[in-house]
Amino acid sequence: MDHISDALVLVLDEGSPLVHLDRNGTLEQHRSLWTAMGRQHGRMVIVSHDRGDEAQKAVELAKGLGAECVCDDRGTLAHEHQDRAAGKVAELLKGCKTAVVQAVGLMAAPTALSVTGALTQAGVKTALLAEGADLWSRQSICEFGPTSRAALEAAYREQLACTSAHVVLAGCGPVADDLVWRFNLPAERVRVVPMPVLADTCRAHAEQRDDDLILAFGPATKRARLNLAIDAVAYLRKTDYPKAKLRILMAGPEAAMLKAQAEELEVPLEIVASPTAEEANLALHQCALMVYTATSETNPPAVFEAMATGTPLVLAVDPLCALEVVHGVSGLRMPAEAEALARALGGLLMDAPWRDALGNAARERAYLSHSSLVVAEAMAKAQRAAIEIAGQQTHTASPALILAGEGLAELGPQDGAKAWTRAIGDYLSRVEGDQEAHLAAITQALASMEVRPRQIPAA
């Protein structure tokens, strides 16, 4: 088999280091996919922000995937590790002629760009891909508001990833359409690559499940709308099914409020604060069905995990959320109203064959489009396309200069000055003609610049 490139570099963001992915089950979910991807390249490197004691564990986890790991073994700040990691990757891949750098999530864009820049400077023909399973900016706007720091940072990183990558990987059609529209991207640069599901997940039939247990996924935040799930179960207990009880996986800032609401409405509620991958998988096999109430999501992993285990689904979400769940075929899609949800939950709880029929259909649909084999094939095509596009480009924007707009804004004066100097030097190296004249003009413009008061976004 011909290799796609000499090296594949998977870049994780600060909030999802390798050890964290192992704890929450995401690593296991991606294991088959990443292993298959690694075999299609000469070697594989994972860049992760694991720090301190967890750095060594990250190295061992990567080794289990057949990869090398570049992690934050010094326990530094994120931007310092970002710069150091880029140099380490370039050193590791000395002698390679081609490489694919893949940002695992749009939030990993700054580090992925830094790695891409270092490899390109080292003479490696490098293609950059960015995975956009969903839009974190949309979720941050719902949670914290449109002018919040979280929403602005997410929007910046999404723009950085999508306007710099040779190919953007969207988790589903609606996300792809959104990215093309938002960032004015050529359609051929955006590829739909679904999220993978576990290939060996056991199927649990209705008679093997707890007939009274309804499962919901957190975290317990405003966007998850778990108060709606509690209202629905309360309504259900007063009407069709008095034995119904609710379990929520993952706590959050609204956990205390949800407990108080459940107590007031006399709803038996269990919140598993930080479920391990094993606990989440066990809960999916134990529950009679799952209700999903979050808003502002198009491609929710929890829904696909439920589908893979044949867990019957009731969704109270946006119209474009998890389109694989077809109403009456592979799940139920209901209005975001407590009574509507309660009627759907009650109908399923009292009809085990119907639950099995919906669960079976959901499982078939999940494996049809989300199996590791299908995803790996789509990923390989996207990576080959990215290398082809990268080979056609003669000039690329400087990663350092792109990052200077926002990514370097929180550095101290000395580090900030060094970063800007590096960015300007990179720009001058690309100028055809009188570089001294360009430098003089930049110096004059800087001398006349006035400092403006900093505008702090809402929390």
C-alpha positions in Angstrom: 0.0 0.0 0.0 1.4 3.4 -1.0 1.7 5.8 1.9 -0.2 9.1 1.8 2.8 10.9 3.3 6.0 10.3 5.2 4.4 11.4 8.5 1.0 12.1 10.0 0.9 14.6 12.8 -2.3 14.7 14.9 -2.6 17.9 17.0 -4.9 18.0 20.0 -6.1 21.2 21.7 -5.3 22.4 25.2 -8.7 21.3 26.6 -8.4 17.7 25.2 -5.0 16.2 26.0 -4.4 12.6 25.3 -4.8 11.4 28.9 -8.2 13.2 29.2 -9.4 11.6 26.0 -8.4 8.2 27.4 -10.4 8.9 30.6 -13.6 10.0 28.9 -13.6 7.2 26.3 -12.9 9.4 23.2 -9.5 7.7 22.7 -11.1 4.3 22.6 -13.7 5.6 20.2 -10.9 6.8 17.9 -8.4 4.0 18.5 -9.3 2.0 15.4 -9.5 5.0 13.2 -6.2 6.6 14.3 -4.4 3.2 14.1 -5.8 2.7 10.5 -4.7 6.3 9.6 -1.2 5.8 11.0 -0.7 2.7 8.8 -1.4 4.9 5.7 1.6 7.2 6.6 5.3 6.5 7.2 5.0 7.3 10.9 2.6 9.1 13.2 3.2 11.8 15.8 0.6 13.1 18.3 1.0 16.6 19.7 -0.8 16.9 23.1 -0.9 19.3 26.0 -0.5 16.7 28.7 1.6 18.2 31.5 3.7 17.0 34.5 3.0 13.5 35.7 0.5 12.8 32.9 3.1 13.5 30.2 4.7 10.0 30.6 1.3 8.4 30.5 0.5 10.3 27.3 3.7 8.9 25.8 2.6 5.3 26.7 -0.9 5.9 25.3 0.6 7.1 22.0 2.9 4.1 21.8 -0.2 1.9 22.0 -1.4 3.6 18.9 1.9 3.1 17.1 2.7 6.8 17.5 5.2 9.1 19.1 4.0 11.8 21.4 5.2 15.4 21.8 3.7 16.6 25.1 4.3 19.4 27.6 6.8 17.6 29.8 8.0 21.0 31.2 4.5 22.0 32.5 4.6 25.4 30.7 1.9 27.7 29.5 -0.1 26.6 26.4 1.5 29.1 24.0 5.0 28.2 25.2 4.3 24.5 24.6 2.8 25.4 21.2 6.1 27.0 20.1 8.3 24.3 21.6 6.2 21.5 20.2 6.5 22.8 16.7 10.3 22.7 16.9 10.2 19.2 18.4 8.0 17.9 15.6 10.3 19.4 13.0 13.3 17.8 14.7 11.5 14.4 14.9 10.6 14.5 11.2 14.0 15.4 9.8 14.5 13.7 6.6 10.8 13.5 5.8 9.7 14.9 2.4 6.0 15.1 3.0 3.7 15.4 6.0 0.1 15.8 6.9 -0.8 17.9 9.9 -4.3 17.4 11.2 -5.9 19.6 13.8 -8.2 17.2 15.8 -11.0 19.8 16.3 -11.0 23.4 15.2 -9.9 24.6 18.6 -6.4 23.0 18.0 -5.8 25.5 15.1 -3.1 27.6 16.8 -0.8 24.7 17.6 -1.5 22.9 14.3 -0.6 26.1 12.4 2.6 26.5 14.4 3.6 22.9 13.6 2.8 23.3 9.9 4.9 26.5 9.8 7.9 24.8 11.4 7.7 21.8 9.0 7.3 24.0 6.0 10.3 26.1 7.1 12.3 22.9 7.4 11.6 22.1 3.8 8.8 19.5 4.3 5.9 19.6 1.9 3.1 19.9 4.4 -0.7 19.7 4.1 -2.9 21.0 6.9 -6.3 19.6 7.7 -8.7 20.8 10.3 -11.5 18.7 11.8 -14.8 20.5 12.3 -17.1 17.9 13.9 -19.3 20.8 15.2 -19.1 24.5 15.8 -18.0 25.3 19.3 -18.6 29.0 18.7 -22.3 28.4 18.3 -22.4 26.4 21.5 -20.4 29.1 23.4 -22.8 31.8 22.2 -25.7 29.8 23.5 -24.0 29.2 26.8 -22.2 32.5 27.5 -23.5 35.1 25.1 -22.3 36.4 21.7 -19.7 38.9 23.1 -18.3 36.5 25.8 -14.6 35.7 25.8 -15.4 32.0 25.2 -17.5 32.7 22.1 -15.0 35.2 20.7 -12.1 32.8 21.2 -14.0 29.9 19.6 -14.9 32.1 16.6 -11.3 33.2 16.2 -10.0 29.7 16.3 -12.6 28.4 13.9 -11.7 31.2 11.4 -8.0 30.5 11.9 -8.5 26.8 11.2 -10.9 27.1 8.2 -9.0 29.9 6.4 -5.6 28.3 6.8 -6.3 24.6 6.3 -5.9 23.1 2.8 -8.9 20.9 3.6 -11.6 21.2 6.3 -13.3 18.1 7.6 -16.9 18.7 8.6 -18.7 16.2 10.8 -21.9 16.3 8.7 -23.6 18.1 5.8 -25.1 20.9 7.8 -21.8 21.8 9.4 -20.1 21.7 6.0 -22.6 24.1 4.5 -22.2 26.4 7.5 -18.4 26.5 7.2 -18.5 27.1 3.4 -21.0 30.0 4.0 -19.3 31.5 7.1 -15.7 31.6 5.7 -16.4 31.8 2.0 -14.6 28.5 1.4 -14.4 26.7 -2.0 -16.7 23.7 -1.8 -13.9 21.3 -2.8 -11.9 22.3 0.3 -14.6 21.1 2.7 -15.1 17.3 3.0 -17.8 15.5 5.1 -16.1 13.0 7.4 -18.4 11.5 10.1 -17.4 10.9 13.7 -16.4 7.3 14.4 -18.2 4.9 16.7 -16.9 1.8 18.5 -17.0 -1.2 16.2 -17.3 -3.8 18.9 -20.0 -2.3 21.1 -22.4 -5.0 22.3 -26.1 -4.7 21.6 -28.4 -4.7 24.6 -32.0 -5.8 24.1 -35.0 -4.4 25.9 -35.3 -7.4 28.3 -31.7 -6.8 29.4 -32.3 -3.2 30.4 -33.8 -1.4 33.4 -37.4 -0.7 32.3 -37.7 2.4 34.5 -34.3 4.1 33.9 -34.1 7.1 31.5 -30.6 8.3 30.7 -29.6 11.9 29.8 -26.1 13.3 29.0 -24.6 16.5 30.5 -22.7 18.4 31.3 -25.2 20.2 33.5 -25.1 23.6 31.8 -27.7 26.0 30.4 -27.2 24.7 26.9 -28.0 21.1 27.8 -31.5 22.1 28.9 -31.6 19.2 31.4 -34.3 21.0 33.4 -36.5 20.1 30.4 -35.7 16.4 30.9 -36.6 16.6 34.6 -39.9 18.4 33.8 -40.7 15.6 31.3 -40.0 12.8 33.7 -42.1 14.6 36.4 -45.0 14.8 34.0 -44.5 11.2 33.0 -44.5 10.0 36.6 -47.9 11.8 37.2 -49.5 10.3 34.1 -48.3 7.2 32.2 -45.4 5.8 34.1 -45.0 6.6 37.8 -41.9 4.4 38.3 -39.7 6.5 35.9 -36.3 7.6 37.2 -33.6 9.7 35.6 -29.8 9.4 35.5 -27.6 12.3 34.2 -24.0 11.6 33.1 -21.6 14.5 33.9 -22.2 17.3 36.4 -21.8 21.0 35.7 -22.6 24.5 37.0 -26.3 23.8 37.1 -26.1 20.4 38.9 -27.3 21.9 42.3 -30.2 23.6 40.6 -31.2 20.4 38.8 -31.1 18.4 42.1 -33.3 21.0 43.8 -35.8 20.9 40.8 -35.9 17.1 40.9 -36.5 17.1 44.7 -39.3 19.6 44.4 -41.0 17.6 41.6 -40.3 14.3 43.3 -38.3 12.9 40.5 -35.7 10.2 41.4 -32.4 11.7 40.1 -28.9 10.4 40.0 -26.1 12.6 38.6 -22.8 10.8 37.9 -20.4 13.7 38.2 -17.4 12.5 36.2 -18.2 9.2 34.5 -15.4 7.1 33.1 -15.7 5.6 29.7 -16.7 2.3 31.3 -19.4 3.9 33.4 -20.9 5.7 30.4 -20.9 2.6 28.3 -22.5 0.6 31.2 -25.2 3.3 31.6 -26.0 3.1 27.8 -26.5 -0.6 28.1 -28.6 -0.4 31.4 -31.1 2.4 30.5 -34.4 1.7 28.9 -33.9 4.7 26.6 -32.0 8.0 26.3 -33.4 11.5 26.1 -31.3 14.2 24.6 -32.2 17.8 25.2 -29.2 20.0 24.3 -29.5 22.8 21.9 -27.0 24.4 19.4 -25.5 21.1 18.5 -25.5 19.5 15.0 -23.2 16.5 15.6 -23.5 15.3 19.2 -21.1 12.4 20.1 -23.5 11.2 22.9 -26.2 10.5 20.3 -24.0 8.4 18.1 -22.7 6.5 21.1 -26.3 5.7 22.0 -27.1 4.6 18.5 -24.1 2.3 18.4 -25.4 0.4 21.4 -28.9 0.2 20.1 -30.2 2.5 22.8 -33.7 4.0 21.9 -33.5 7.8 21.5 -35.9 10.6 22.1 -34.5 14.0 20.9 -35.7 17.4 21.8 -33.2 19.4 19.8 -32.7 21.7 16.8 -34.0 20.4 13.4 -30.5 19.8 12.0 -29.2 17.9 15.0 -28.2 14.3 14.4 -30.0 13.8 11.1 -29.3 10.1 11.2 -32.1 9.9 13.8 -35.1 9.7 11.6 -38.4 10.2 13.4 -40.3 7.0 13.8 -37.5 4.9 12.2 -34.3 5.2 14.3 -35.6 7.4 17.1 -38.2 10.0 18.1 -37.8 13.7 17.4 -40.1 15.8 19.6 -40.7 19.5 20.3 -38.8 20.9 23.2 -41.8 20.8 25.5 -42.1 18.7 28.7 -45.5 17.2 27.8 -44.4 16.2 24.3 -41.3 14.5 25.6 -43.2 12.8 28.4 -45.7 11.3 25.8 -42.8 10.0 23.7 -40.9 8.6 26.7 -44.1 6.9 28.1 -45.0 5.3 24.7 -41.5 3.8 24.5 -41.3 2.6 28.1 -44.6 0.7 27.7 -43.6 -0.9 24.4 -40.4 -3.0 24.6 -40.7 -4.3 21.0 -40.9 -0.7 19.7 -37.8 0.2 21.7 -35.9 -2.7 20.2 -37.1 -1.8 16.7 -35.9 1.8 17.0 -32.7 0.7 18.7 -31.9 -1.8 15.9 -32.5 0.8 13.2 -30.3 3.3 15.0 -27.5 0.8 15.4 -27.6 -0.1 11.7 -27.5 3.6 10.7 -24.6 4.3 13.0 -22.4 1.6 11.5 -23.5 2.4 8.0 -21.9 5.9 8.1 -19.8 6.0 11.3 -17.8 2.8 11.4 -14.0 3.2 11.6 -13.6 1.6 8.2 -16.0 4.1 6.5 -14.5 7.1 8.3 -10.9 6.0 7.6 -11.6 5.8 3.9 -13.2 9.2 3.8 -10.2 10.6 5.8 -7.6 9.1 3.5 -9.3 10.7 0.5 -9.4 14.1 2.3 -5.7 13.8 3.2 -4.7 13.0 -0.4 -6.7 16.0 -1.6 -5.0 18.3 1.0 -1.5 17.2 -0.2 -2.6 17.9 -3.8 -3.9 21.4 -2.9 -0.8 22.1 -0.8 1.4 21.2 -3.8 -0.4 23.7 -6.0 0.2 26.6 -3.7 3.3 28.7 -4.2 2.8 31.2 -1.4 1.1 30.7 1.9 0.3 33.1 4.7 2.7 33.2 7.5 1.4 31.2 10.5 3.2 33.6 12.9 1.5 36.6 11.3 -1.9 35.0 11.4 -1.5 34.2 15.0 -0.4 37.7 15.9 -3.9 39.0 15.6 -5.3 37.2 18.6 -3.3 34.2 19.5 -0.3 36.2 20.8 -2.4 39.0 22.4 -1.9 37.7 25.9 1.9 37.4 25.9 4.1 39.7 28.1 5.8 42.7 26.5 9.1 41.0 25.8 7.6 37.7 24.4 5.1 39.7 22.5 7.8 41.9 20.9 9.8 38.8 19.9 6.7 37.2 18.4 5.9 40.3 16.3 9.5 40.6 15.2 9.5 37.0 14.1 6.2 37.7 12.2 7.5 40.8 10.5 10.8 39.1 9.6 8.8 36.2 8.0 6.8 38.8 6.1 9.9 40.6 4.8 11.5 37.3 3.7 8.5 37.0 1.3 8.7 40.5 -0.1 10.0 40.8 -3.7 11.9 44.1 -4.1 13.2 46.6 -1.6 12.9 44.9 1.8 14.5 47.9 3.6 11.8 50.2 2.3 9.1 47.9 3.6 10.9 47.7 7.0 11.3 51.5 7.1 7.5 52.0 6.4 6.6 49.5 9.1 8.9 51.2 11.6 7.4 54.6 10.8 3.9 53.3 11.2 4.7 51.7 14.5 6.3 55.0 15.8 3.1 56.9 15.1 0.7 54.3 16.5 -1.4 55.3 19.5 -2.3 52.8 22.3 -6.1 52.2 22.5 -7.8 51.2 25.7 -8.4 47.4 25.8 -12.0 46.3 25.3 -12.7 43.3 27.6 -15.5 41.0 26.5 -18.1 39.7 28.8 -17.2 36.5 30.7 
